[in-house]
Structure formats: structure tokens, C-alpha cells
Amino acid sequence: MTSKMGRPRIDLKEKSKELNNQDFYSIDELAKIMKVERRTIKRAIERGEIEAIKIGKQYRIKKDNFL
């Protein structure tokens, strides 16, 4: 299904369920655990060194990536 703009529609309920089934860190949480500044984590995300999901203006990092 597509929107009026021709873009594919995202089923937000389904996406929400998918995200709720996983545990995530925020940038601040991960920075505290790793004992680095939050900007270090953000730069690593921007360089692709840390995989993250952007939700609105916030990033979420899967805890599984650091176990």
C-alpha cells in the first residue's frame, strides 16, 4: 500500500510491536555504561561504527549489539 505521495506506508502498530520486543539503550545510557561522552557515541553512530535506529530525534541502540 502507498500513500498519496507514492511512498510505501509503514504500519506503525506492527513496527511498534517489533520494537517493543527488543531491549534498547539510549545514547546517554550507552555512554554511561562505556564511560565515554555522549557525543562519542553519537559520532560512532554517524560513522556507522554503532548500529542504531532513529526514532524521531532520538537514537536507540540494540542491547544485543553489546552482549
N, C-alpha and C positions, 0 to 999 in steps of 0.2 A: 504494500500500500504506500502511496506517496502523498505528500502534502500539496497544497496549491502551488507552491514554488517548485515542485518537481523533485523535492528531496525525499528520501525514504523516511517514513515515520518511525519513531522509536517508541516502543511500548514501555512507558515509564514504570508501570506496575511490575512488569517482568524484569526490567533492569534493576529495580529496587529490591526485588526478591533475590536476585543474583548477588547483589552487593551485600545484602544483609546476611547471607550465608557464609560470608568470609570475614575475617578479622583484619582490620587495617590500623596503621599508625598514621597520625598526622605528622607534619613536618616537625612541629615542636616536640612531640613525643619521641620521635626517632632521634632528633638532635640531642635530647636529654639522655637517652639510652647510650648513644655513641659518644657522648661527651664532646660534641662539636657545636659550633654555632649554627643556627637555623639557616643562615644564608649558604653555608657549606652544603647542606642537604639540598637546598633549592638549586644551587648551581649543578650539583651532581644529577639532579632530575633533568634539568635543562640540557645537559650534555649527553643524557641517555645512559648514564652510569647506574642510575637507580630507576627502576620501572615504577611508574606512578600513574594513578588515574586522577584526572582533574574533574572535580565536581563543582561547578560554579567557579568561584575564585579560589577554592581550596584544593590542595592535592591530598590524595590518600595513597599510602604505600602498603602493599600486602605484607602481612606479618610473615607469611610463608617464605618470602624472599630472604628473611634474616634468621631463619631457624637452623 
